[in-house]
Amino acid sequence: MALELKVPEVGESITEVMIGGWKKREGEAVATDDPIVEIESDKATVELPAPTHGTITRILKASGEKAVVGEVIGYMEPAGAAVQPTPAPAQPVVDVTRKDGRTDIGSVQMSTAAPGAAPRVMPAAARVLGEAGAAASAATGTGPGGRITKADAVAAVTRPAAPAKAAPPAVKPAAAAPAIAPSAAGAREERYVLISPIRRKIAERLVEAQHQAALLTTFNEVDMSAVMALRAKFKDSFQERYGVKLGFMSFFVRAAVEALRAVPQVNAEFRDPHIVFRDYCDIGIAVGGGKGLVVPVLRNAETLSFAQVEQAIGDFARRAADNKLKLEELQGGTFTISNGGVYGSMMSTPIINPPQSGILGLHAIQDRPMAVNGQVVIRPMMYLALTYDHRLVDGREAVTFLKRVKDSIEDPTRLLLEV
């Protein structure tokens, strides 16, 4: 008997998801707990594991399609059972050609094609056909179950037409004209990629921050000499003892904790008609994930050692790249640190992660000439940026916070003595 593959619960209040990449194809064998397909929500990406040994018999929802929690998106046959085809639900064929000859993307049939029925047109393929004014019948489906993929649509609309037979010239030319070489310029193409739920959520939250908070950014610069010397001195023994490299981020997390203690407004939240102050520091660390920027949270960062911070950040980065972060790890947070310097950013104005009131932006380290004790010396310098919500953080508090971070980094012994 075929087993139904259903969309699992992926988080509180989440009812709709998008189907990510299928890791198994129709007819492919799977073992128990093998990941079958990625399920993407606006907060995280989870994998649907195989409930038992068996074979994938039918895929009902392709990558990029939406589904609701509990919906059947495929079938599999347990091992040892006779594999029987699972019929697709019957749905009417929808004409995709409008009166003006163009393909109506909104009316493209989105059901699995049954024998003799019109092929299933994927969303990206429908958009390509629509832009070209081509009907779905112009493409030949090569995807699973005869689906028309984007590649099929592109091939259909870019297929060269048979050249018209030229009429013989009435008069023989005196000399043959030189052949005109084809243009070497690349084709002017556009690619349509569906917005992932997590990318859409990021966009919504960034716009929300711009609309609801009074954002202002203040800058400072920090001499990284002391931290770099300390790191060079202890990096080998640190890695040998804790199994992780000593990076710069642990220094900035500790410096931010001390600054948040000194200026609690930056760690607070504007919750009208109140301002909510916290006695703990849950610091979000912005990392690049497989689906976009994500911000996992270091809970109670004020209690973590340098080694614990580095271990946690390394774990976050690895799992973010594989879309393995848990939903609860991305929620909450009272303050955020974003390191654009790893990508070469010289200076930026980061946007806060609502409902937080501040975000610290780190940037690239560059050797620059600096005046020190009346002498020009070369020092490794980094620009710092603090974007804050001016509704509850005044300029004085913001500058004081950033100066506190600067002092802690330029003299790391402050982090040990907490002064």
KAPECOR-V699344 format. One record per helix or strand of 3 or more residues. SS is the DSSP state (a for helix, b for strand). FROM is the first residue (numbers start at 1). TO is the last residue. If there is no record, write none. Layout:
<<SS/FROM/TO> <SS/FROM/TO>>
//
This chain:
<<b/2/6> <b/16/22> <b/35/40> <b/45/49> <b/54/59> <b/66/68> <b/72/78> <a/105/107> <a/123/132> <a/136/138> <a/144/146> <a/150/158> <a/197/212> <b/215/223> <a/225/242> <a/249/262> <a/264/267> <b/269/271> <b/274/276> <b/283/289> <b/292/298> <a/301/303> <a/306/321> <a/327/330> <b/335/339> <a/340/343> <b/358/372> <b/375/389> <a/395/410> <a/413/417>>
//
